[in-house]
Amino acid sequence: MTTQPHVLEIYEPYEYAGQNPLNVEGIAVLAGPSRENYYLLKVVTPFSVDQELVEHVLILPRYNGDKIDRAVTSSCTVNIARIPAGIDMTGKASISFDDFLRWGVGKISPCPGH
């Protein structure tokens, strides 16, 4: 999969005061620990949470019935997880709960004009 540009709006955590929305690039759809598929995104302009740089996030459609394809190709409300420092996602086809930290809720949309 080639990278695909998206905009990720952050709704929660409520105390998040950083850049919003985030420009992100879709990297890959990965099999998750509970038979769900997650979408790995690279953050174009990384930000800090709890003194830790966030360069990648994973998203998962928030509502039952929404499939990962909706998050990849159109707009979708999503759960957002951040990848902790030291976790290398390069070449992974699947992930475990040890690979990410639940972080928030938001909405992903394709970049305008793409």
N, C-alpha and C positions, 0 to 999 in steps of 0.2 A: 504494500500500500504506500503510495506517495503521500507526503504530508498534505493535509487539507486544512485551510484556514477557517477558524471559527471565532465567535465572540462568546465569552462565558460571563454572564452576569452573576454576581454574588448576592444572594438574598440573606443567607445566614452563613457564618455567625453574625449576629446583629452588631457585635462590637468591631467587626472588621472595618478598618478605615483606610485601607490601601486602595490601589488602583482598581477601578470598577467601571465598566466591565474590563475583563482581561482579554487580551488577544492571545489565542492559543492555536496550536497546530496539531491536528489529529495525526497520530503515529500508527496505531494498530488497535485492533479489537483483540482482547485477551480473555481466555477462559478463566472464570473466577472460581472461588472456593465452594460456592453453593449453587453450582450449575447456572450461574448468571454470567453474562459477558460484560466486560468492562471496556471502556474506550480510554486508551492512554493518550494523554495530551501533553505536549511540551508548552510551557509558559514562555511566551516570546520575551517578556520583561519579567524575570523572576522577582519574587517578593519574599519577605520574611514573616514567619509565624513562630512565636516563642523562640526568638533568636536563631531560627533555622531557615536557611534559604530554601524556597520552594521553586523547583525548576520543572517538575512534572506533577500532574494530577491525574487521577482516574475518575471517570464519571460512570454512573449507572442510572438508567431511567428510574425516576422516583415512584411512578404509579404503575400498579399492576396492569398488565396488558400492553404497556409500551415496550417495544423491543429495542435493542441496541441500534438497529438500523435507523430508527427514527432520530436518535441522537446524532448519528453520523451524517445523515442526509438532510434533516430539517430542524425545526425548533422542538425542544423538549425540556421539561422540568427534570432536573437531575439531582442525585446525591453526589457530593463531591468528596473525594478522599485525597489526601496529599501523600506523596512518596517521601519518607524520611531520608535524611542524608545517609549515605552509605549503602542504599539499596540500588543495585544496578539492574535496570529494566531491559538492558540491551539484549536482544535476541530471545526474550522470554515469550513463550506461547501461552503460558498460564501463570496465574498468581495465587498466592495464599494470603491468609489474613495477616501474616507477619510482614507482608510487603507494603502495607499502607495503613494510614490512620484516618478514621472518619473525620471530616472537617466541616462540611456545611451543605447547603442546598443552593441551587441556582438554576439558571436556564441557559442552555446552549443553543446557538443559532449559527447558520452559515454566515460567513463574512459577506457583507453587501457586495454585489458585483461578482460573486464566485458561484 
